[in-house]
Amino acid sequence: MDLQYNQEEEQFRAEVRAFLAGWPLRGEEASLPIAEQETLFRSQAIERGYVYRDIPREYGGGGQEPDVLKDHIVRAEFGRAGAPGSSFLQGPAMLAPTLMEFGSEAQRRRFVPPTLREEIRWCQGYSEPGSGSDLASLQCSAALEGDDESGEWVINGQKIWTSNAQNSHWLFGLFRTETDAPKHKGISYLLVPLDQPGVEVRPLKQMTGGLDFNEVFFDDARTGADCIVGERGQGWQVSRATLKHERNLIANPNLMRDHFDAVVDLARTTLRNGRPAILDPGIRQRLSEIECYVRTNETSNLRQLSAAARGEELKCMLPMMMNKLYSTDTMQRLMEIAYELVGADGLLAPSEADLAGYAKGEGPTGWVEQWMFSLGPAIAGGATNIQLNIIGERGYGLPRDQRPTR
Ligand SMILES: Cc1cc2nc3c(=O)[nH]c(=O)nc-3n(C[C@H](O)[C@H](O)[C@H](O)COP(=O)(O)OP(=O)(O)OC[C@H]3O[C@@H](n4cnc5c(N)ncnc54)[C@H](O)[C@@H]3O)c2cc1C
């Protein structure tokens, strides 16, 4: 593993740093609402070819040759500067790369540029009340009325746990279109506008006080026949592409390191028996153990990066699954310590400030909310038990776990 950048990469890093000196914005631009400032800065970053690097210019991206090390430099430098880079929203992070892989030319031109600019906001409609881990059993149906060109899909049924649907314009999701086909082959991947009479979005209140989740009901909702991504019945395959990007999004090693450092600071500033909690041998032991996981995760990610830089394709999804498993598990253990450190103050959560933050669409900020929130990513994008089974069975050739009989 070679951890040094070469001269060209160092020069690229210096350029990126010089560009990032412009964040936060100054002068008149600094008085714009923060979301507008972020959009403005991100557009400049796209123009320079720093973010959405390998999406061609004609689809609104940076138009650069793929280069994993430059991607890595951009991610690290943007993260260090706290600057808005590639967005974590479902549209730019999950749908845009899926459309680049499976979408038609017309779909790419219509949807990718406004998605990267965040003018169209998307949510992901996969899960249903009876279909989560066993997603292929989904029942929400779409029937084609008319022909492939000018017809419409008519959609009926329900989705659940649809993150951010309340703030989204469109939904990308899985629908049963081939009623006679075996369950994995009867599913199609459709793009559906939410602002129409046949769609009702009902928010679900979470224990954090936030309203990030929704139920989405379809009652003869409609979308164009041309809004199918891939072929009829190919939705399962298309959704695997989106899932790959979702897991990568959840398993961000920089985030894990930032959270670890923040919890160490909390332990330094919180008192236990009149002394900083960091001096408590129990807390020290647990933090050291977690730091080993944080470092192992960083090293594993660097190993994958080195392999990618050498042009070695990852042969399967297992490393990504392990990254996800590892980071969500470590994050939970870390947040558990934070929750313990805040002690009785935790009883007051969520605070007025946290609730106000939620109302503005910000994520969890208080420690207790972050602890509650840390439980979710271990379920989203494939629950931990399922990931463990796949890694054990397909990765290590262990005997198959018992399957429920249906
Ligand atoms: C933070 C968060 C965000 C989400 N966002 C979205 C979204 O935007 N769009 C969307 O469509 N969905 C979303 N989801 C839903 C998510 O995809 C599902 O929660 C997930 O697939 C699990 O499904 P389930 O909740 O029905 O649990 P179940 O599938 O009922 O699982 C319950 C438990 O049983 C275990 N289990 C189930 N089957 C097996 C098996 N065969 N072997 C071993 N153990 C098993 C699971 O591991 C889990 O512990 C989100 C979930 C979370 C937590």
The ligand as an SDF file (V2000), in Angstrom:
LIG
                    3D

 53 58  0  0  0  0  0  0  0  0999 V2000
  -32.7310    5.3950    8.6900 C   0  0  0  0  0  0  0  0  0  0  0  0
  -33.5530    4.6050    7.6960 C   0  0  0  0  0  0  0  0  0  0  0  0
  -33.8280    5.1650    6.4530 C   0  0  0  0  0  0  0  0  0  0  0  0
  -34.5840    4.4320    5.5320 C   0  0  0  0  0  0  0  0  0  0  0  0
  -34.8920    5.0470    4.3460 N   0  0  0  0  0  0  0  0  0  0  0  0
  -35.6170    4.3510    3.4380 C   0  0  0  0  0  0  0  0  0  0  0  0
  -35.9680    4.9730    2.2020 C   0  0  0  0  0  0  0  0  0  0  0  0
  -35.6630    6.1500    1.9520 O   0  0  0  0  0  0  0  0  0  0  0  0
  -36.6700    4.2520    1.3030 N   0  0  0  0  0  0  0  0  0  0  0  0
  -37.0330    2.9530    1.5250 C   0  0  0  0  0  0  0  0  0  0  0  0
  -37.6110    2.3420    0.6530 O   0  0  0  0  0  0  0  0  0  0  0  0
  -36.7670    2.3460    2.7110 N   0  0  0  0  0  0  0  0  0  0  0  0
  -36.0640    3.0250    3.6720 C   0  0  0  0  0  0  0  0  0  0  0  0
  -35.7730    2.4390    4.8800 N   0  0  0  0  0  0  0  0  0  0  0  0
  -36.3160    1.0980    5.1650 C   0  0  0  0  0  0  0  0  0  0  0  0
  -35.2540    0.0170    5.1640 C   0  0  0  0  0  0  0  0  0  0  0  0
  -34.8370   -0.2930    3.8690 O   0  0  0  0  0  0  0  0  0  0  0  0
  -35.8920   -1.2170    5.8730 C   0  0  0  0  0  0  0  0  0  0  0  0
  -36.1480   -0.8210    7.2040 O   0  0  0  0  0  0  0  0  0  0  0  0
  -34.9540   -2.4060    5.8530 C   0  0  0  0  0  0  0  0  0  0  0  0
  -34.8670   -2.9480    4.5680 O   0  0  0  0  0  0  0  0  0  0  0  0
  -35.4460   -3.5210    6.8280 C   0  0  0  0  0  0  0  0  0  0  0  0
  -36.7600   -3.8440    6.5660 O   0  0  0  0  0  0  0  0  0  0  0  0
  -37.8820   -3.8640    7.7280 P   0  0  0  0  0  0  0  0  0  0  0  0
  -37.8180   -2.5610    8.4550 O   0  0  0  0  0  0  0  0  0  0  0  0
  -39.1540   -4.2580    7.0980 O   0  0  0  0  0  0  0  0  0  0  0  0
  -37.3860   -4.9810    8.7490 O   0  0  0  0  0  0  0  0  0  0  0  0
  -37.5620   -6.5680    8.5920 P   0  0  0  0  0  0  0  0  0  0  0  0
  -37.1580   -6.9740    7.2250 O   0  0  0  0  0  0  0  0  0  0  0  0
  -38.9220   -6.9360    9.0660 O   0  0  0  0  0  0  0  0  0  0  0  0
  -36.4660   -7.0750    9.6100 O   0  0  0  0  0  0  0  0  0  0  0  0
  -36.6990   -7.0730   11.0240 C   0  0  0  0  0  0  0  0  0  0  0  0
  -35.5160   -7.7780   11.6690 C   0  0  0  0  0  0  0  0  0  0  0  0
  -35.4610   -9.1510   11.2240 O   0  0  0  0  0  0  0  0  0  0  0  0
  -34.1780   -9.4360   10.6730 C   0  0  0  0  0  0  0  0  0  0  0  0
  -34.3450  -10.3220    9.5050 N   0  0  0  0  0  0  0  0  0  0  0  0
  -35.2970  -10.2370    8.5370 C   0  0  0  0  0  0  0  0  0  0  0  0
  -35.1190  -11.2100    7.6180 N   0  0  0  0  0  0  0  0  0  0  0  0
  -34.0210  -11.9130    8.0040 C   0  0  0  0  0  0  0  0  0  0  0  0
  -33.3140  -13.0240    7.4480 C   0  0  0  0  0  0  0  0  0  0  0  0
  -33.7010  -13.6200    6.3000 N   0  0  0  0  0  0  0  0  0  0  0  0
  -32.2170  -13.4760    8.1160 N   0  0  0  0  0  0  0  0  0  0  0  0
  -31.8020  -12.9060    9.2610 C   0  0  0  0  0  0  0  0  0  0  0  0
  -32.4310  -11.8390    9.8330 N   0  0  0  0  0  0  0  0  0  0  0  0
  -33.5270  -11.3460    9.2170 C   0  0  0  0  0  0  0  0  0  0  0  0
  -33.6140   -8.0790   10.2270 C   0  0  0  0  0  0  0  0  0  0  0  0
  -32.2020   -8.0890   10.2260 O   0  0  0  0  0  0  0  0  0  0  0  0
  -34.1550   -7.1590   11.3240 C   0  0  0  0  0  0  0  0  0  0  0  0
  -33.3260   -7.2150   12.4600 O   0  0  0  0  0  0  0  0  0  0  0  0
  -35.0580    3.1370    5.8360 C   0  0  0  0  0  0  0  0  0  0  0  0
  -34.7930    2.5790    7.0870 C   0  0  0  0  0  0  0  0  0  0  0  0
  -34.0590    3.3050    8.0130 C   0  0  0  0  0  0  0  0  0  0  0  0
  -33.8160    2.7110    9.3600 C   0  0  0  0  0  0  0  0  0  0  0  0
  1  2  1  0
  2  3  1  0
  2 52  2  0
  3  4  2  0
  4  5  1  0
  4 50  1  0
  5  6  2  0
  6  7  1  0
  6 13  1  0
  7  8  2  0
  7  9  1  0
  9 10  1  0
 10 11  2  0
 10 12  1  0
 12 13  2  0
 13 14  1  0
 14 15  1  0
 14 50  1  0
 15 16  1  0
 16 17  1  0
 16 18  1  0
 18 19  1  0
 18 20  1  0
 20 21  1  0
 20 22  1  0
 22 23  1  0
 23 24  1  0
 24 25  2  0
 24 26  1  0
 24 27  1  0
 27 28  1  0
 28 29  2  0
 28 30  1  0
 28 31  1  0
 31 32  1  0
 32 33  1  0
 33 34  1  0
 33 48  1  0
 34 35  1  0
 35 36  1  0
 35 46  1  0
 36 37  1  0
 36 45  1  0
 37 38  2  0
 38 39  1  0
 39 40  1  0
 39 45  2  0
 40 41  1  0
 40 42  2  0
 42 43  1  0
 43 44  2  0
 44 45  1  0
 46 47  1  0
 46 48  1  0
 48 49  1  0
 50 51  2  0
 51 52  1  0
 52 53  1  0
M  END
$$$$
